[in-house]
Every structure is written in structure tokens, then in C-alpha cells.
């Protein structure tokens, strides 16, 4: 209930932001005393330096760090763009560079999907395409908050995200999966929610790439793309998210290196166009926040270094990202001021804006970030839980012939098929937690004879669950789909009953003929362990599916397509945090208890499985199956079912009765079961029974006449209930109540073990 209320509140806040014009919050600090003091003491060159950001890559060595320090110290640069590196080294570099700076630095990252977008060893959030499939915008807001918390731990205060481009070109080589989709309303809502979440956690958001990079055929890192649409189309589609975001309070908007002939006849990129920035973005869209260029080292920048930076500032940009030649750029800008191409007043306004943003981010009271246990802190369970919720909510079922979730498992003979992986996948491993099945794998380039042989084997099954794996993120070479994958799907879907799970960019569905003939077809958007495990749980009804396709693939699959799959009560596998329990605390306590038993030789090994509210939140293996310690205990090892029933059957009920004061462990058995009066079991304490100290003879029921006589078993056990009083033994096995009496009599009359 709390989550539903929170979602409604989040959406209400978002609606307010979109309905009323809201200036970026940092602008309120433009005349703050700290800002005024800094401006009073800065030279012209230092003010120009504040408008520049260089790139630093912590994966490089000490020489690169010292070079960046010198540039920052000598030219008073305004910020840095952090590229690849480990979490600890990245944070250490940021601390060093902040210490070298006269004024605290804006520290930016292209963390579109969280810090893991650039840092190794860090949890990565789902792609924008995946988030675009989610129906609850409040989850995008939660993602923004979680991403911001992650970034702040490493000292990053500015995120070049969200991507607000509307991807209407399936072959887009640079935006594509980085977009929330092709529907302008959905893209706008998701971008605004994501940005709002980040900024409420104290990280500035910069939406990109204005005026819209979603319908380009070229990569602006390599060349200058051209957007050929007329003004009416661009105003209606490409401008749409930025128009709304400009009034939502977002801190910044990034300009793109792409040419739009409808607005500029001089073959200039939008990032250098006065018409697009000053006239369209500033005057018509009324954006007052920080305007940032895309990286100035990209091939889409058509002017040489120096001239490009000057033109970018003239066009209306405030911050120059990834300046490749700082001394040359500062000299060129200083010359432009002298020649009246730029005014000192313009430089002061831009610099004041930069300082106001730093003041809003509380960089006037900067403190170095702590490095201790940083990677673990950035990968905390709450972040993992947010990623899990996003992934689950994005699961999109494109078709379902009344098959999902699977119900009568006893009628199914299931084969799983991993297409693209040669080893058993996490998808297959999770599937087999719910029922018996056989696993098959087919490599991406398997031969026709291998395909034919596998098809013959699969004829023996009445349900096949196929996973399509190991695809590429971007369009080249059919997204990396192998010939064997394509052939197998074409031959398999239709003749046999197949559930197909697609683990990758949704656009890649285009190349899979007949995949629409699957009895059920779902898209999970990613090939991560988490996406695979949640998709498997969805098939059995442990988690729901509510996603909608955010993009059009072809005539078979349209944007907005999707059907809901409801939960059916089967156990869900998740984190303790989902039911309000700390992973660290739970693991520590269970480990301690399990180790006590091992150290005292009470048992050679054990498994601990904890479920709460229908969710499995812990499953740990300790020790060995036997005292000879020849093998490690594994989750899939088989146990004596009789031993398990005592733990999962009566024990939880007895614990609840004890807590309620309705059951006394120190009472005698005959108190609760009068049939034991005047027997050798009359005075046995309940506590002794539960601790296996009552001298009860083992295996009485197992050695009874019912266990020994095959013909009698057929009379006693039925697949359908023989009467209204019948006792259910298993899913399709029943016993008449009168036979239970004979078993209880055997137990009552059995001798006790010697002391």
C-alpha cells in the first residue's frame, strides 16, 4: 500500500512540474554572496576557464593525473568529465583534482544508466529503452534518486543524463537503446521523472541531445549527422521533450553536434547555431538553465579547435564539454572578446551561472569523499533492489496464447533451449527451481546438422522454453544475431508449443522470422543474470509482467504493444530488503548459527532457506552432505523428504502457537493427544520430541504394512479423492482418512528406544 501511495505522490509532483513553468533551482543563487565574492576576484582568463571542462580517465596513469592538475591550476577550469576507471581510483582522482582547484570543480559523468556506465565493478541500471517499457513513471524517479546517491559517493555532482531524444529511427547507430522510446509523451515523462529524482538527491541533471538526435543515421562521434525534417515536424517531435523539460526545473540541456538544414544553412552543427540555441532553446522554449555542448572533441564539430569554442559561446552555450586544447581555446575566446565578437558581459553572465550551480550543489562547502569500502557502498542492497524493481517492471509480454503463467506443471514435459550460449544459463537454472525439465543449448553458429539433430530431440517434449541470448547493443550485423539462432527460431516457432524470451535490444526482433508464432513471446531487454532470473520467475507466475514495447520494430511489433501477466502465488526469489529486512544483518546471523552447528559437529552440513510474504529472501549452503567432507553442499542436492516435512510442515505452525501462548513445550504429549494416555508415550515432553530426545522409534510409518504391500498401496492411495474426508498427500495423490488411523495406531504401539 505504501508503495502505491508513494507512486501516486511522485506522479503528482511530476505533473505539477510539467504543468507550471519552473526555473532551475540553482538560478536563485546567481547573486549569492559566495558567488559575488568569487566573481570579484577572478581575472578574465579565469572566468573563461570556468566555462570549460576537460576529460579525465582514471584508468590512465600518474602522468595523466598530473597533466590534468596543471591545466586546472593554471587555467582555473570549471569542471572535469570523468571517463573509465575503478570506483576507488576514480574517487581518489576526483579528490586530488578538487584539491588542486582554486574553485571547486563541477564533476560530470555520462552516467545514463548509473555510475556503472563508466566505472567497472559497479551495478548498472537498466537502459533507457528498458525503462521506457515501464508503466509506472515513479520507478524512473526512484532510479534518478538511486543513481544520484551512487554518483555522490564517488564525488560526482553533475550527470549528463537523461537522454531525452525520441528514437524514431530503428537503425540509429548512436542513440537507439539509450532513448526511452519513440512516443514523445512517454519519453518526456520518463526523462522528467529521472531528472527530478537526481536533483532531489543533489546531483544536477543535463538532458541531451537538443534539438533531438533520435532520427539520425550517423554517429556524431565520427561525423556530422544531418536531420532532414522540416520545422513543423521538428517542433512537434524532436523539440517536444526539451520544451517540457525546459520548464520543469532541470538544471541543464546539452546541445548536439548534428546539422539541421531547416534551421541552419551554413552546414553548422546545432551546438554552434545561434538560431537553434539563442532563438529556439532560449527565446522560444524559454530555457534559463545551463546550456552545455556535447564533447568538443567529436567529429561532428565542424570547426577547428579554438574557433569551435568561440562559436559555441557565441551561439549561446554556457559550458564547453571535453575541450581538446585548453590553451588554444582560451586564447581564441580572449581574442573574440577583444574583437567584440563576444562581450565581457556575456562571459560574466555565463560564469555567474556556473558559480550559482556550484553554490546550489553546496560546493562552497566542499569535502573530499571517503574512499573506505566505496565499491560496496555504491553497490548497496537498496540500489540493487531498485534495479530489480525496474527490471521486473520492464518485462514485456508481446503475445500470450493463454499459457502464461504456467499452471498444471504435472501435465508438462518441458525442455529449455538456450540460443546463443553453450553453457547452462541463469535463465535455465532459475526455471528448474519450479519443476523438472531438460536443458539444451545451441551456439550462435551451429551447423545445420546440429540444428536438425536438436529439433529431433525436442519432438519428445510438449513445451519448449527458449531464451535468445548474446546479442549486440547496436544495429550492425543484425545486432550480432547468429545464423543458427535465426534458423532455429524460424523452424521451431509454430510446429511446436514454444515460449520465447528475448534477452536484448528490442529492435533486434526484426531479424527473427516467425518468432511472432511463439505460443508466448516476451522481451527482457537485457541479457543480465537478473533479467534472466526474473523472466524465468515470470513464466511460472512468481512475478508479474506489465511492460509495453516502447518502440516499433516492424509490422508485427508496434510501440505500446504488450499484455499483462498476473502473479499466481508461486514463490518469488528476491532480496531481503524487499520485505524490509537487512541483507547484511540476516546473512551475519544465519552464518553464525550455521557455523555453530558445523563447529560442534551437530551436522556435516545444512541448507537454510527463508521465505517471507511469498518471497524467498535467503538460501545458503554450509558444509558438506556427509562427515567425510568429500564434496561441498550445493543448492540442488536431494534430501530425504520425510526430514524436510518436519521443518516446513508442523514446525512453523507450532512456532506461531508458542508465540500466541497456545502451545506449551513443557507439556506432556498425552495432554495434547489423549490417545497416548496409558501408553509408553504418556509422559514424554513435547520439548523432548522436538529436540529428538524422546526415544521415539524412527521409520514406523515407512516400515508399516502400507509401505510393504504393493497391492495395499494401490487400494489406499488414489489419484482422485475417494471421499470428502480424504487426505491430500501431494498434488495428485490422496488417501482415505480411515487408513490414517492404522498408521497412528502403529506409532502409538511402537516400543521406545533404549536409554
C-alpha positions in Angstrom: 0.0 0.0 0.0 2.8 2.4 0.9 4.5 1.9 -2.5 1.2 2.7 -4.3 0.7 5.9 -2.3 4.3 6.9 -2.9 3.9 6.3 -6.6 0.8 8.5 -6.7 2.6 11.2 -4.8 5.6 11.1 -7.1 3.4 11.3 -10.1 1.5 14.2 -8.6 4.7 16.1 -8.1 5.9 15.3 -11.6 2.5 16.5 -13.0 2.9 19.8 -11.2 6.4 20.2 -12.6 5.2 19.7 -16.1 2.1 21.9 -15.7 3.8 25.1 -14.4 6.8 26.9 -15.6 9.7 26.3 -13.1 13.1 27.9 -13.3 16.1 25.8 -12.5 16.6 26.0 -8.7 20.3 26.9 -8.9 19.4 30.3 -10.6 18.3 31.5 -7.2 21.9 31.6 -6.2 23.2 33.8 -9.0 23.6 36.7 -6.6 24.6 34.7 -3.6 27.4 36.4 -1.5 29.7 33.5 -2.2 29.1 33.8 -6.0 29.7 37.6 -5.9 32.9 37.2 -4.0 34.4 34.7 -6.5 33.5 36.9 -9.4 35.1 40.0 -7.9 38.4 38.3 -7.6 38.6 36.5 -10.9 40.6 37.6 -14.0 39.0 37.4 -17.4 41.1 34.3 -18.2 39.8 32.6 -15.0 36.2 33.4 -15.9 36.8 31.9 -19.3 38.4 28.9 -17.7 35.3 28.4 -15.6 33.3 27.8 -18.8 35.5 24.8 -19.8 35.5 21.1 -18.8 38.3 18.7 -19.6 38.0 14.9 -19.7 40.0 12.7 -17.2 40.3 9.0 -17.4 41.3 7.4 -14.0 42.2 4.2 -15.8 45.3 6.1 -17.0 48.5 6.6 -15.0 50.0 9.2 -12.8 51.3 11.3 -15.7 47.7 11.9 -17.0 46.6 12.9 -13.5 49.4 15.4 -13.1 48.7 16.8 -16.6 45.1 17.4 -15.6 46.2 19.1 -12.4 48.4 21.5 -14.2 45.6 22.5 -16.6 43.1 23.0 -13.7 45.6 25.0 -11.6 46.9 27.2 -14.5 43.7 28.0 -16.2 41.1 27.8 -13.4 38.9 25.3 -15.2 35.3 24.9 -14.2 35.0 21.2 -14.3 36.0 17.7 -15.3 34.3 14.9 -17.2 35.1 11.6 -15.7 35.7 8.6 -18.0 36.6 5.0 -17.4 38.1 3.8 -14.1 37.6 1.8 -10.9 35.4 3.3 -8.2 38.2 3.9 -5.7 40.7 5.3 -8.2 38.1 7.5 -9.7 37.1 9.0 -6.4 40.8 9.4 -5.4 41.5 11.3 -8.7 38.4 13.5 -8.0 39.7 14.3 -4.5 43.2 15.1 -5.9 41.8 17.3 -8.7 39.4 19.1 -6.3 42.3 19.8 -4.0 44.3 21.3 -6.9 41.5 23.6 -8.0 41.2 27.2 -6.7 37.4 26.9 -7.0 35.6 23.6 -6.5 35.0 21.7 -9.7 31.8 20.5 -11.4 32.5 16.8 -11.7 30.4 15.3 -14.5 29.8 11.8 -15.9 27.8 10.3 -18.7 26.0 8.1 -16.1 22.9 7.5 -18.2 22.4 4.1 -16.6 24.2 4.9 -13.3 27.9 5.0 -12.4 28.4 1.6 -13.9 28.0 3.2 -17.3 31.7 4.4 -16.8 33.0 2.6 -13.8 33.8 -1.1 -13.5 32.7 -3.2 -10.6 29.5 -1.1 -10.1 25.9 -2.2 -10.6 24.4 -0.9 -13.8 20.8 0.3 -14.0 18.6 -0.8 -16.9 18.9 1.0 -20.3 16.6 3.9 -21.1 14.8 1.6 -23.6 14.0 -0.8 -20.8 12.8 2.0 -18.5 10.6 3.2 -21.4 8.7 -0.1 -21.2 7.7 0.5 -17.6 4.2 1.8 -17.0 4.9 3.3 -13.5 6.8 6.6 -14.0 7.5 6.7 -10.3 10.1 4.0 -10.9 12.1 6.3 -13.2 12.0 8.9 -10.4 13.4 6.2 -8.0 16.0 5.3 -10.5 17.1 9.0 -10.6 17.4 9.1 -6.8 19.4 5.9 -6.7 21.7 7.0 -9.5 22.4 10.3 -7.7 23.2 8.6 -4.4 25.6 6.3 -6.2 27.3 9.2 -8.0 27.6 11.4 -4.9 29.5 8.6 -3.1 32.3 8.9 -5.7 32.3 12.8 -5.7 30.3 13.3 -8.9 27.8 16.1 -8.9 26.6 16.6 -12.5 25.1 13.9 -14.7 24.9 14.2 -18.4 21.6 12.4 -18.4 18.8 11.7 -19.1 18.8 11.1 -22.8 15.6 12.9 -24.0 15.9 12.0 -27.7 12.9 10.4 -29.3 14.3 7.4 -31.1 12.2 7.1 -34.3 14.9 5.5 -36.3 15.5 1.8 -35.5 18.8 1.9 -37.2 20.1 4.8 -35.2 23.8 3.9 -34.5 24.4 6.2 -31.5 21.1 6.8 -29.6 19.0 3.7 -30.1 18.7 1.8 -26.8 19.8 5.0 -24.9 16.4 6.5 -25.6 13.2 5.9 -23.6 11.5 5.1 -26.9 9.5 6.7 -29.8 6.4 8.0 -28.0 7.0 11.7 -27.2 4.8 11.7 -24.1 6.5 8.6 -22.6 10.0 9.9 -23.3 9.1 13.2 -21.7 7.6 11.7 -18.6 10.4 9.3 -18.0 13.1 12.0 -18.6 11.4 14.4 -16.3 10.9 11.8 -13.6 14.5 10.6 -13.8 15.9 14.2 -13.7 13.6 15.1 -10.8 14.9 12.2 -8.8 18.5 13.0 -9.4 18.1 16.7 -8.5 16.2 16.0 -5.3 19.3 14.0 -4.2 21.6 16.8 -5.0 23.0 15.9 -8.4 22.4 18.3 -11.3 20.7 16.7 -14.4 21.5 17.7 -18.0 19.1 16.4 -20.7 20.5 15.6 -24.1 20.9 16.0 -27.1 19.0 19.1 -28.1 17.3 19.6 -30.6 16.9 15.8 -30.9 19.3 13.0 -32.0 16.7 10.2 -32.3 16.2 10.1 -36.1 19.8 10.3 -37.3 21.6 7.7 -39.5 25.2 8.6 -38.4 27.2 8.8 -35.2 28.2 12.4 -34.3 31.3 11.0 -32.6 32.5 10.1 -36.1 30.9 12.6 -38.5 28.2 15.3 -38.7 24.8 13.7 -38.9 22.0 15.5 -40.8 18.4 15.8 -39.7 16.4 16.5 -42.8 12.9 17.1 -41.4 11.1 20.4 -41.8 10.4 22.8 -38.9 6.9 21.7 -38.3 8.0 18.0 -37.7 11.0 19.0 -35.6 8.8 21.3 -33.5 6.2 18.6 -33.0 8.6 15.6 -32.3 12.2 16.4 -31.6 11.6 19.7 -29.7 8.8 18.2 -27.6 10.6 16.7 -24.6 13.0 19.6 -24.4 10.2 22.1 -24.5 8.6 20.4 -21.5 11.9 19.8 -19.7 12.9 23.4 -20.2 10.0 24.4 -17.9 10.4 21.5 -15.4 13.3 22.9 -13.4 16.0 20.8 -15.0 19.5 22.2 -14.4 20.9 21.8 -17.9 20.4 20.9 -21.5 23.1 19.6 -23.8 23.3 20.7 -27.4 24.0 18.1 -30.2 26.6 18.0 -33.0 24.1 17.4 -35.8 23.1 19.6 -38.7 19.5 20.7 -39.4 19.2 22.5 -42.7 15.7 23.7 -41.8 17.3 25.9 -39.1 20.9 26.5 -40.4 22.1 26.9 -44.0 25.8 27.0 -43.2 26.4 23.3 -42.5 27.0 24.0 -38.8 26.0 21.6 -36.0 23.2 22.7 -33.7 25.8 23.1 -31.0 27.2 26.0 -32.8 24.0 27.5 -34.2 22.6 30.8 -32.8 19.2 30.2 -34.3 18.8 26.8 -32.5 20.3 27.8 -29.2 19.6 31.5 -28.7 16.4 31.7 -30.7 14.8 28.3 -30.3 16.1 27.0 -26.9 16.5 30.3 -25.1 13.7 32.5 -26.5 11.0 30.1 -27.7 11.5 27.2 -25.3 12.3 29.8 -22.6 15.1 27.7 -21.0 17.1 29.7 -18.5 19.4 27.0 -17.2 22.9 25.8 -18.1 23.4 25.0 -21.8 26.2 22.6 -22.3 27.9 21.5 -25.6 28.3 17.8 -26.4 32.0 16.8 -26.3 34.1 19.3 -28.3 36.5 16.6 -29.5 33.8 14.8 -31.5 34.0 14.7 -35.3 30.6 16.4 -35.5 32.3 19.6 -34.5 33.0 21.1 -38.0 35.2 24.0 -36.9 38.8 23.7 -35.8 39.8 23.9 -32.1 39.7 27.5 -30.9 37.2 28.7 -33.5 34.7 26.0 -32.4 34.8 27.0 -28.7 34.3 30.7 -29.7 31.4 29.9 -31.9 29.8 27.7 -29.3 29.8 30.5 -26.8 28.5 33.0 -29.4 25.7 30.6 -30.2 24.6 30.6 -26.6 26.3 27.7 -24.8 27.5 28.3 -21.2 29.8 25.3 -20.7 32.2 23.7 -23.2 32.5 20.0 -22.5 35.7 18.0 -23.3 37.8 20.9 -24.6 40.7 19.2 -26.5 43.1 22.2 -26.4 42.5 24.4 -23.4 45.3 27.0 -24.1 44.3 27.5 -27.7 40.6 27.8 -26.7 41.2 30.4 -24.0 43.4 32.4 -26.3 40.8 32.3 -29.1 38.0 33.3 -26.7 40.1 36.2 -25.3 40.7 37.4 -28.9 37.0 37.2 -29.7 36.3 39.4 -26.7 38.9 41.9 -27.9 37.3 41.9 -31.3 33.8 42.4 -29.9 32.5 39.0 -31.1 31.9 38.2 -27.5 31.2 40.7 -24.8 32.7 40.6 -21.3 29.1 40.9 -20.0 28.3 37.6 -21.7 31.3 35.9 -20.2 30.3 37.3 -16.7 26.7 36.0 -17.1 27.9 32.5 -18.1 30.5 32.4 -15.3 27.9 33.6 -12.7 25.6 30.8 -13.8 28.4 28.3 -13.4 29.2 29.6 -9.9 25.5 29.6 -9.0 25.2 25.9 -9.9 28.2 25.1 -7.8 26.7 27.1 -4.9 23.4 25.2 -5.3 25.3 21.9 -5.2 26.9 23.1 -1.9 30.4 23.1 -3.4 31.1 26.2 -1.5 31.4 23.8 1.5 33.2 21.1 -0.4 34.6 18.0 1.5 36.6 15.1 -0.1 34.7 11.9 -0.5 35.5 8.9 1.7 37.3 6.0 -0.1 36.8 3.3 2.5 34.6 0.4 1.3 33.5 2.6 -1.6 32.7 -0.1 -4.1 30.4 -2.0 -1.6 28.7 1.2 -0.6 28.0 2.1 -4.2 26.6 -1.4 -4.7 24.4 -1.3 -1.6 21.3 -3.6 -1.4 18.9 -0.7 -1.8 20.5 0.2 -5.1 20.3 -3.5 -6.1 16.6 -3.6 -5.1 15.8 -0.5 -7.2 17.5 -2.2 -10.2 15.5 -5.3 -9.5 12.2 -3.4 -9.4 13.0 -1.6 -12.7 13.9 -4.8 -14.4 10.8 -6.6 -13.2 8.5 -3.8 -14.2 10.0 -3.7 -17.7 9.2 -7.3 -18.6 7.1 -7.1 -21.7 4.9 -10.0 -22.9 4.1 -9.3 -26.6 1.9 -12.3 -27.0 0.4 -15.0 -24.8 -1.9 -17.8 -26.0 -3.4 -18.3 -22.6 -0.2 -20.0 -21.5 1.5 -17.7 -19.0 1.8 -18.1 -16.2 2.2 -21.9 -16.4 -0.3 -23.8 -14.3 -0.7 -27.6 -14.5 3.0 -28.5 -14.3 2.2 -32.2 -13.9 0.9 -32.3 -17.5 4.0 -30.7 -19.0 7.2 -32.3 -20.3 9.5 -29.3 -20.6 12.7 -28.7 -22.5 14.6 -25.5 -22.2 16.7 -24.2 -25.0 19.4 -21.6 -24.8 20.1 -20.0 -28.2 23.4 -18.3 -28.3 25.0 -19.8 -25.2 26.8 -23.1 -25.0 26.6 -23.4 -21.2 23.5 -23.6 -18.9 22.3 -20.1 -18.4 20.9 -18.4 -15.2 17.6 -18.4 -17.1 17.6 -22.2 -17.2 18.9 -22.5 -13.7 16.0 -20.4 -12.3 13.4 -22.2 -14.4 14.3 -25.6 -12.9 13.6 -24.3 -9.4 9.9 -24.6 -10.2 9.7 -28.1 -11.9 11.6 -30.8 -13.6 12.9 -30.1 -17.1 15.8 -31.0 -19.5 18.2 -28.3 -20.7 19.6 -27.9 -24.3 22.0 -25.3 -25.7 22.8 -24.2 -29.3 25.7 -22.0 -30.2 25.2 -18.9 -32.4 26.9 -20.6 -35.4 25.9 -24.2 -35.0 25.7 -26.3 -38.2 22.5 -27.3 -40.0 23.1 -30.9 -38.9 23.3 -29.8 -35.3 20.1 -27.9 -35.6 18.3 -30.9 -37.2 19.5 -33.2 -34.5 18.4 -30.9 -31.8 14.9 -30.5 -33.4 14.5 -34.3 -33.4 15.3 -34.4 -29.7 12.8 -31.6 -28.9 10.0 -33.5 -30.6 9.7 -35.6 -27.3 8.5 -32.5 -25.3 5.1 -30.8 -25.2 6.6 -27.4 -24.1 9.8 -25.7 -25.1 11.1 -22.6 -23.2 13.6 -20.9 -25.4 15.9 -18.0 -24.5 17.6 -15.9 -27.2 20.9 -14.7 -25.8 24.2 -13.0 -26.6 23.0 -10.2 -28.9 24.8 -6.9 -29.5 23.5 -3.5 -28.3 23.6 -1.6 -31.7 22.3 -2.4 -35.2 25.4 -3.5 -37.1 25.3 -7.1 -38.5 21.8 -7.8 -37.4 22.6 -7.0 -33.7 25.0 -9.9 -33.8 22.3 -12.5 -34.2 23.9 -15.8 -35.3 22.6 -17.8 -38.3 21.8 -20.8 -36.0 19.7 -18.6 -33.8 17.7 -17.2 -36.7 17.2 -20.6 -38.3 16.3 -22.4 -35.1 13.6 -19.8 -34.2 12.2 -20.0 -37.7 11.9 -23.8 -37.6 10.8 -24.1 -34.0 8.1 -21.4 -33.6 4.8 -22.7 -35.0 5.2 -26.5 -35.2 5.8 -26.9 -31.5 4.5 -25.1 -28.4 7.2 -22.6 -27.6 7.6 -19.8 -25.0 10.3 -17.5 -26.3 12.2 -15.0 -24.1 14.2 -12.3 -25.9 17.2 -11.1 -23.9 18.4 -8.0 -25.8 17.6 -4.8 -27.6 14.0 -5.0 -28.7 14.9 -3.7 -32.2 16.8 -7.0 -32.9 13.4 -8.8 -33.0 13.2 -7.5 -36.6 15.6 -10.2 -37.8 13.8 -13.2 -36.2 11.3 -14.6 -38.7 8.3 -16.4 -37.3 9.2 -15.5 -33.7 5.7 -14.0 -33.5 4.3 -17.5 -33.8 5.6 -18.4 -30.4 2.8 -19.6 -28.0 4.1 -16.8 -25.8 6.7 -14.2 -26.5 8.4 -11.8 -24.0 11.2 -9.2 -24.1 13.5 -8.7 -21.2 15.7 -6.1 -23.0 18.9 -7.2 -21.2 21.0 -10.4 -21.0 22.0 -9.9 -17.4 21.6 -12.6 -14.7 18.9 -10.5 -13.1 16.9 -10.1 -16.3 17.1 -13.8 -17.0 16.1 -14.9 -13.5 13.1 -12.5 -13.3 12.0 -13.6 -16.8 12.1 -17.2 -15.6 10.1 -16.3 -12.5 7.5 -14.5 -14.6 6.9 -17.7 -16.7 5.8 -19.5 -13.6 3.8 -16.7 -12.1 6.1 -15.6 -9.2 6.4 -12.1 -10.7 4.1 -10.2 -13.0 4.7 -8.7 -16.4 3.2 -5.3 -17.2 5.7 -3.7 -19.7 4.7 -2.2 -23.0 7.0 -2.1 -26.1 8.5 1.4 -26.2 9.4 1.3 -29.9 8.1 0.0 -33.1 10.0 -2.9 -34.6 8.1 -3.7 -37.8 4.5 -4.6 -38.8 4.5 -7.5 -36.2 5.5 -5.5 -33.2 4.3 -1.9 -32.6 5.1 0.6 -29.9 2.6 0.2 -27.0 2.1 -3.5 -27.6 2.0 -5.8 -24.6 -0.3 -7.9 -22.4 -0.3 -8.2 -18.6 0.7 -11.4 -16.9 -0.6 -11.8 -13.4 1.1 -13.4 -10.4 -0.3 -16.8 -9.3 1.3 -17.1 -5.8 4.4 -19.2 -6.6 7.5 -18.3 -4.6 9.4 -15.3 -5.8 13.2 -15.2 -5.3 14.4 -11.7 -4.2 16.4 -9.7 -1.7 15.6 -9.4 2.0 15.2 -5.7 1.5 12.1 -6.2 -0.5 10.4 -7.4 2.7 12.1 -4.8 4.9 15.0 -7.0 6.2 18.7 -6.1 6.0 20.7 -8.4 3.9 23.8 -7.8 5.9 22.2 -8.5 9.3 20.3 -11.5 8.1 23.4 -13.1 6.5 25.5 -12.4 9.5 23.0 -14.0 11.9 22.3 -17.1 9.8 26.1 -17.6 9.1 26.8 -17.5 12.8 24.1 -20.1 13.7 25.1 -22.4 10.8 28.7 -22.3 11.8 28.0 -23.1 15.4 26.4 -26.4 14.3 29.3 -27.2 11.9 31.9 -26.4 14.6 30.2 -28.6 17.2 29.8 -31.4 14.6 26.0 -31.4 15.2 25.7 -32.0 11.4 28.1 -32.3 8.5 26.2 -29.5 6.6 22.9 -27.7 6.2 20.9 -25.6 3.9 19.0 -22.6 5.1 16.1 -21.2 3.1 14.0 -18.3 4.4 10.8 -17.2 2.7 8.6 -14.3 3.9 5.4 -13.0 2.3 5.7 -15.5 -0.5 9.3 -14.4 -1.3 12.5 -16.4 -0.9 14.9 -13.9 0.6 17.8 -16.2 1.7 19.2 -19.6 0.5 22.5 -20.5 1.9 24.6 -23.8 1.8 27.0 -24.7 4.6 29.4 -27.6 5.0 29.1 -31.0 3.3 26.4 -33.7 2.8 28.4 -36.2 5.0 31.1 -36.0 7.6 33.7 -37.4 5.2 33.6 -34.0 3.6 34.2 -35.4 0.1 32.0 -32.7 -1.6 30.6 -29.3 -0.9 26.9 -28.9 -0.2 25.0 -27.5 -3.2 21.5 -26.0 -3.5 20.3 -28.7 -5.9 21.2 -31.7 -3.7 18.3 -34.1 -2.9 17.2 -34.6 0.7 15.1 -37.2 2.5 11.6 -35.8 2.1 10.5 -37.1 5.5 13.1 -35.0 7.2 12.2 -31.9 5.3 8.4 -32.2 6.1 9.0 -31.8 9.8 10.7 -28.4 9.2 8.4 -27.0 6.6 5.1 -28.6 7.9 4.3 -28.6 11.6 7.3 -26.6 12.9 6.1 -23.1 11.6 2.6 -23.8 12.9 4.0 -24.8 16.3 6.2 -21.7 16.5 3.2 -19.5 15.8 1.2 -21.3 18.5 4.0 -20.9 21.1 4.2 -17.1 20.3 0.5 -16.9 20.8 0.7 -18.7 24.2 -1.5 -21.6 22.9 1.2 -24.3 23.0 3.5 -25.2 25.9 6.7 -27.0 25.1 6.9 -28.4 28.6 3.5 -30.2 28.4 3.3 -33.9 28.0 2.3 -35.5 24.7 -0.7 -37.1 26.3 -2.0 -33.6 27.2 -2.4 -32.7 23.5 -3.0 -36.2 22.2 -5.2 -38.2 24.7 -4.7 -41.4 22.7 -1.3 -41.6 24.3 -2.7 -41.9 27.8 -1.8 -45.2 29.4 0.9 -45.9 26.8 4.7 -45.8 26.9 4.5 -42.3 25.4 2.2 -40.8 28.0 4.9 -38.8 30.0 7.1 -37.7 27.1 7.6 -33.9 27.0 6.8 -32.0 23.8 10.2 -30.3 24.1 12.0 -33.7 24.0 10.1 -34.7 20.9 11.1 -31.6 19.0 14.7 -31.9 20.1 14.9 -35.6 19.1 15.4 -36.8 22.7 12.1 -38.6 23.2 13.4 -42.2 22.3 10.8 -42.5 19.6 11.4 -45.3 17.2 12.3 -44.0 13.7 10.7 -45.1 10.4 7.5 -46.6 11.9 5.3 -45.3 9.1 7.9 -46.2 6.5 8.1 -49.8 7.8 4.3 -50.2 8.2 2.2 -52.7 6.1 1.2 -49.8 3.8 4.9 -49.4 2.8 5.5 -53.1 2.3 2.4 -54.3 0.5 2.2 -53.0 -3.2 -1.3 -54.2 -3.7 -2.5 -52.5 -0.5 -0.8 -49.3 -1.6 -2.9 -49.3 -4.8 -6.1 -49.6 -2.6 -5.0 -46.9 -0.2 -3.6 -44.2 -2.4 -5.7 -42.7 -5.2 -5.1 -40.0 -7.8 -8.6 -38.6 -7.1 -10.1 -38.1 -3.6 -12.1 -41.2 -2.7 -14.3 -39.4 -0.3 -15.0 -35.9 1.2 -12.8 -36.9 4.2 -9.9 -37.9 2.0 -6.4 -36.6 3.0 -4.4 -35.0 0.2 -0.8 -36.4 0.1 0.6 -34.5 -2.8 -0.7 -32.5 -5.9 -2.5 -35.5 -7.4 -2.4 -38.2 -4.6 -5.0 -38.8 -1.9 -5.6 -41.3 1.0 -8.8 -42.2 2.7 -8.9 -41.0 6.3 -9.6 -44.5 7.7 -6.1 -45.6 6.7 -4.5 -42.8 8.7 -5.9 -44.4 11.8 -4.0 -47.6 11.2 -0.7 -45.6 10.8 -1.3 -43.7 14.0 -2.1 -46.9 15.9 1.3 -48.4 14.8 3.0 -45.3 16.1 1.1 -45.4 19.4 2.0 -49.1 20.0 5.6 -48.9 18.9 8.4 -49.6 21.5 10.7 -46.8 22.7 14.4 -46.9 22.0 16.6 -47.9 25.0 18.1 -45.1 27.1 
